Amino acid sequence: MVPLAYFGIESSGLNLVIDLLILFVVVLYFALIYWTYADARRRIADPMLIGCAVAASLFPFVGTIVYMVVRPPEYLEDVQEREIETQAARARLRELEARQCPHCQHPVERDYMRCPGCLRKLRERCESCSQPLDKAWTICPYCETEVATAPPARRMARRRTAAQLEGDRSEIREAAAAPGTPVKGARARAADARAADEDERPARVAASEAGRWQSAGGRPAPRGERAQPSP
């Protein structure tokens, strides 16, 4: 059998070398197709895009080169690992924020009743088991006792007695009459106005309470009648 001559050269050694080169190119071509498929599976989550990458690699060498240019820069495993690390970092940050005082940012523990920095109350104790409870809880997680939400404390207005008001007015008059210690007239008038307002406040409060009591009892308050403050 006459050996196949390439380029008109009838040399068995040269033909063998050319056959080996052709075999190498064919093997490299199929290897690139498989490599494109395997790499696309590790970088792309969409099966359709994986099929497009494999179809492009069927064009000898050119398709694989194009895929290497446009492929995603990261593996799917790296993306998932980064997302897990980000979620863990956010969880640690939320935990650190939960262990800080909301008023002064001082580090606190979960069982602290008061902040050691600003001395503000952070938690309440359970009436049944005396465990520290969070303000947002409606039930004790330790003994399953319902948490009674206390109404907000009302700030009582500071009332000054008539003797204190009279003493303040007398001090202002003495200071104004004393030589060498002048007092501005506007300041004295303002102090007298505040004192008069404090004197009239109990009467207004008593009148409003009397009106509410009469409206609650079903009797309309008579016109022109003014309730006197109780002694």
Secondary structure, DSSP 8 states (H G I E B T S, - for coil): -----BTTB--HHHHHHHHHHHHHHHHHHHHHHHHHHHHHHHH---HHHHHHHHHHHTSTTHHHHHHHHHS-SS-HHHHHHHHHHHHHHHHHHHHHHHTB-TTT--B--TT-SB-TTT--B--EE-TTT--EE-TT-SB-TTT--B---------------HHHHHHHHHHHHHHHHSTT----HHHHHHHHHHHHHHHHHHHHHHHHHHHHHHHHTT----TT-------
